[in-house]
């Protein structure tokens, strides 16, 4: 069973996993947690836990009965198996997002096509762009023909 935050001692390792960036770090308990106390807007008692990562020490208020908690996008845990579950969950979410990518690319293309078809301004601009491209191509062809013609009469 994982150690609760309230039972940690100075020097104990704590694991951090950022679910947004998939970044993992280890922290060290800087000092023994505070005694459990109530904090505003918290229905349960919390302990204040000072954790050092690298050169920075930050204090977290964590419900006393937890061994894993979340702070913004980061999972903080006293045991590695909880972090490994978080990593697996995020990897599964990434797999699902990657698998859905072709569907979303198709939806985006269909939306662009519908916008081109149904929006008169976009439709007009697209037709104008096509005409301009055709005109530029014709002008280039005429330029080449004129060069050939001039070469013959030198």
LUMMARGU-614330 format. One record per residue: residue in three letters; x, y, z of N, C-alpha, C, CB in turn. Coordinates in pm, whole numbers, plus 32768, in hexadecimal, padded with zeros to 4 digits. Glycine has a CB too. Layout:
BEGIN
ALAXYZXYZXYZXYZ...
END
This chain:
BEGIN
UNK80557F8980008000800080008059807D80007FA08000807BUNK802E80DE7FB8807B815A7FAB807881AA802D804681B07F37UNK80E181F2804480EC824780BA809982C580A68180826B80D7UNK804B82E9810A7FFC83648104805883DC81147F8D83658170UNK8031844D80DB808284C680E7809784ED817980418539809BUNK803284D881CD803F8500825A80A884AD82A37FB884F382A1UNK80C98435826F812883DC82B281B783E8827C80FA834E82A3UNK81CC8440821C8252844F81E282B1848F8245824B84A28162UNK833084748231839884B0828483FB84F9822883E2844382D9UNK84468552826184AA859D82168506853B81CC84FD85FA8274UNK85208559814B8579850680FB8531849E80A685DB84C18153UNK84B0848980BF8463842880708454845A7FE183D8840F80B1UNK845683FF7F81844784237EF383B384307ECE848C83BA7E99UNK839584977E82830E84AE7E4E831A84B97DB682CC852F7E8DUNK82B884837D6F82BC847E7CDD825B84E57CA2829A83EF7CAAUNK828885287C398238858C7BF2822E85637B608276861C7C01UNK81B485637B2A81A085477A9C814185B07A63816984B77A85UNK817485FF7A058122866679C580D686277952817A86DD7993UNK80518625795E7FFC85E578F97FEF863678797F7285CD7933UNK801A86B1787A801487047801809286F477AD7FFF87977826UNK810586EA77F0818586E477A881C6865B77AE81E3874A77DFUNK818C85FE77FB81C58578781082518581784C81C98529778BUNK826485E178A582E585F478E782E085B279708306868C78F4UNK834885697992835285257A1483C685617A648365848B7A01UNK83AD85787AE4841685A87B3D840585657BC5841286437B4AUNK8472855F7C0F846C85317C98848685A77CF384D384BF7CB2UNK843E85A77D628454860C7DC8847685C87E4B83D786667DD7UNK84A786157EA784CD85E57F2B848186367F93856985EF7F42UNK844985F27FF6840586398062846D868C80AD83BC85D580C3UNK8457870F80B284B8876B80ED84B2876B818684A187F980B9UNK843A875381BC842A874D824E83AD86FB826A841F87DD828EUNK83A286C882E3832D8679830682AE86CA82ED8334864B839AUNK8243868982BA81C586D182A1818C870D8322815E86728263UNK813C8774831080FB87B483828094875583BE80B8883A8358UNK8065877684337FF8872A846F7F7A8743841D7FE387508505UNK7F2286E084147EA586F583C87E57876B84007E4E867583CCUNK7E2087BB83A67DD0882F83CC7D6A8849835E7E2A88AC83E4UNK7D04889983807CA188BF831C7CD2893B82D27C1688D9835EUNK7CAF893F82527CD389B282007C5389E381BD7D42898E8196UNK7C498A6481A67BD28A9E81687BB38A5780E57BE58B35814FUNK7B358A3E80CD7B0289FF80537B2D896D80427B318A4D7FDCUNK7B60892F80A97B8788A280A37B2E885581057C20888D80C4UNK7AE687EF80D57A8B87A6812F7AD28745818E7A26875A80DCUNK7B50872481707B9B86C681C47C15870B81FE7BC486498174UNK7C5286CB825C7CCC870282987D3F86F182357CEE86BC831FUNK7D9B875182387E0D874F81DE7E8E8755822E7E0687C5817AUNK7EFA872C81EB7F80873F82237FCD879581BF7FCA86B5823DUNK802387E981F28079883A819C80FB87EE818B809188CA81D8UNK811D87D3810C8194878380EE81F287D78098816D86FF80A5UNK826B87ED80CB82D288388080832487D38031832E888D80E1UNK832787E67FAC836D87887F5383D387D67F028308873D7EF6UNK844D87A07EFC84B887DE7EAF84CE87907E2D853B87E37F02UNK84CC87DA7DBF84EE87A27D3C856087F87D08847287A07CD8UNK85D387BA7CF6864988077CCD866C88697D3A8631884F7C47UNK866B88EA7D19868C89547D7A861089957DB686E289BD7D37UNK859A89747D80851F89B67DAB84D389637E1184C789D37D33UNK84A189A47E79844D89647EDD83C589A77ED9848C896D7F6DUNK835C89567ED282D589897ECC8281893D7F338298897A7E3CUNK822589837F7481CF89457FD88146892A7F9A81C2899E8055UNK811788AF7FA9809588847F76803B88647FED80A488087F17UNK7FBD888C7FE67F598865804A7F0D87EE80107EF788DC806EUNK7F1E877A804E7EEB86FD80177E8F86BC807E7F5F869D7FF0UNK7E19868B80547DC3864380B37E1285D380F77D46860A806AUNK7E0185C881787E53856E81C97E4284DB81A47E338580825AUNK7DD384B681657DB88428814A7DE683FC80C07D24840E8158UNK7E30844E80797E59842C7FF17EEC84057FE87E3E84A27F94UNK7F0783AF7F867F92838F7F637FAF83C07ED57FAD82F67F6FUNK7F4683E47E8E7F52841D7E077EF184907DFC7F3783B17D98UNK7F1F84FF7DC47EC985737DB47EEE85BB7D327ED585D37E2DUNK7EA386217D117EBB866C7C957EC887007CB67E4886557C2FUNK7F2787407C757F3A87CF7C7F7F4688047BF17FB887F47CD7UNK7EE088507BC57ED8887D7B3A7EE288037ADD7F4888E67B1AUNK7F4587FF7A847F53878F7A267FAE87217A5B7F8887C279A2UNK7FD7872A7AD8803B86CE7B0D8000866D7B7380AC871C7B4CUNK802385EE7B62800285877BC38078857D7C237FE384FD7B7DUNK805A85817CA480C285787D0B80A284FC7D5C80C885FA7D67UNK810584A57D6B80EA84287DB2816083FE7E0880C983BA7D4FUNK813E83B47E7381A5837F7ECB81DB82FA7E97816F836E7F58UNK819682BF7E3481C7823E7E0281CC823B7D6A816E81CC7E35UNK822C81F37D37824481EA7CA781D581A37C5B82C681A47C8EUNK819781377C8F812B80F67C4480B881547C1E80F480837C95UNK809881B47C74802E82157C518059826B7BDC800C826D7CCAUNK80D682937BDA810982E47B6A810A82917AEB819783197B89UNK813082127AF5813181BB7A7F80A481AC7A46816B81317AA1UNK803E81A57A9C7FB3819F7A6C7F8F82207A227F5081877AE2UNK7FBB82927A587FA183137A157FE48316798C7FD583887A6CUNK805F82E3798580A882E17906805E828878A3813982AE791AUNK802F821378CF7FE481B878777F6281F978467FC4813578C0UNK7F1C823D78A17E9F8281787B7EB982EC78117E5C82BF78F6UNK7F23833B78267F4283A577C57F6C8369773F7FB1840077FCUNK7FB982FD77437FE282BA76C67F678285767D8046824776E3UNK7F07824D76C57E8C821D76867E3C8290764A7E3681D176ECUNK7E378300768F7DF2837676597E3783A675D97DED83E876C1UNK7EBC83A575DA7F0883CF75647EEF836F74F07F9F83D67584UNK7EED82EC750C7ECE828974A37E4582A374667ED581FB74DCUNK7DE382BE74BC7D5B82D8748B7D57835774357CF982E57501UNK7D9F83BE74607DA2843C74137DE68427738C7DEB84AA7463UNK7E5383DA738C7E9A83BF730F7E42836C72B17F208376732AUNK7DFB830B72E87DA382B772967D308309725A7D6A824272E9UNK7D05836F72A17C9683C372727CC3842D720F7C52840572E8UNK7D46844272017D7984AC71AB7D4684A4711A7E1084A871ABUNK7D49842F70D87D15842B704F7C82845570457D25839E7016UNK7C33843070A97BA6845870A97B9B84EF70B27B5A8415711EUNK7BE9852C710B7BE385BD711A7C1A860670A07C3085E87195UNK7C7D85CD705E7CAF860A6FE27C4286076F767D2E85C06FB0UNK7BF985986F6F7B8A858D6F0E7B1C85F16F2E7B5184FC6F0DUNK7AFA85FE6FAF7A94865E6FD97ABF86EC6FB57A7986527070UNK7B3C870D6FCD7B6E87936FAB7B6487AC6F167C0187A36FD9UNK7B8A874A6EC57B81875B6E347AF1876B6E077BC186E36DECUNK7A97871C6E427A0987296E1F79D387B26E4679B786BA6E63UNK79FB87E46EB979CF88696EE47A0388D46E8479FF88876F73UNK7A8188C86E5B7ABA89276DFB7A6E89226D777B4F890B6DE3UNK7A4F88A76D497A0588986CCC797988D46CD679FC88056CA6UNK793788BB6D4778B188F36D5A78B6898B6D61787188BB6DDAUNK791A89C06DA579298A526DAC793C8A8A6D2079A08A796E08UNK79918A486CD179A98A766C48792A8A716BF47A178A236C06UNK78DA8A0C6C0B786089F96BBC77EF8A546BE9783289686BC4UNK77DE8A636C6B77698AA86C9F777D8B3E6CB9773F8A686D1DUNK77F88B696CCF78118BF56CEC782C8C3E6C6878888C066D4EUNK77D18C996C3E77E28CDB6BBD78648D2D6BB2776C8D366BA4UNK78908D6A6C1E790A8DB96C1979848D616C02791B8E0A6C9BUNK79898CF16C4979F88C946C3979F48C566BAE79F58C266CA6UNK797B8C336B82796B8BF76AFD799A8C596A9178D78BCF6AE4UNK79758CD86A9D799D8D3E6A3C7A348D526A3D79568DC46A5BUNK7A6F8D566AB37B018D676ABE7B498CF06A7E7B2B8D776B52UNK7B158C796A967B548C026A5D7B4D8C0769C47B108B816A92UNK7ADA8C2D698E7ACD8C3968FC7B2A8CA568C57A3C8C5868D6UNK7B338D14690C7B8B8D8068E17C1D8D5368E37B798DFB693CUNK7C448D08694D7CCD8CD369557CE88C7268E17CE38C8B69DBUNK7C878C2068C07C988BC368507CA98C0F67CC7C1F8B626847UNK7C578C7567B97C618CC5673E7CEA8D0A67357BF08D2F6737UNK7D178D3F67A67D988D8567A87E098D2467877DB08DC66832UNK7E048CAD67C07E6A8C4767A57E6A8C2267117E548BCB67FCUNK7DF28C1166D87DE78BEF664A7E1C8C6265F37D538BD06626UNK7DFD8CDC661A7E2C8D5065D07EC58D5965D47DEE8DD16608UNK7F008D4366487F928D4466557FD18CD765FF7FBC8D3366E7UNK7F938C6465FE7FC68BF665AC7FBF8C1965177F768B7565C8UNK7F508C5464ED7F418C7C64607FA68CE7643A7EB38CAF6446UNK7FBC8D456496801E8DAF647B80AA8D74646D801B8E1A64EAUNK80CB8D1564BF814D8CD364B8815C8C8A6432815F8C71652DUNK80F18C46640880F38C00638781078C63631480708BB16371UNK80C08CD5631B80CE8D3A62B2815B8D7362B080688DAB62C7UNK81968D876324821E8DBA632C827F8D5862E982478DD163BFUNK826E8CD6630682C48C7162C882B18C6E623082A68BE76303UNK82358C796204821A8C79617382588CF3613181838C746158UNK824F8D66617382878DE0613C83208DD4613282608E586193UNK83618D98619783F18D83619184168D2B611B84248D446214UNK83CB8CBF610983E68C64609783D58CAE601383878BE9609CUNK836E8CFE600A83548D4A5F9083C78DAB5F7482CF8D985F9DUNK83F88DEF5FDC84648E4E5FCB84E88E075FA684758EA0604CUNK84FA8D915FD785738D425FB885768D1F5F2485788CBF600EUNK85038D055EE984FA8CDE5E5C851D8D525DFF846F8CAB5E3BUNK85038DCC5E2A85198E405DD385998E8C5DF184A48E9E5DDEUNK85F68E525E3386768E925E4E86D28E815DDB86B58E5B5EC9
END
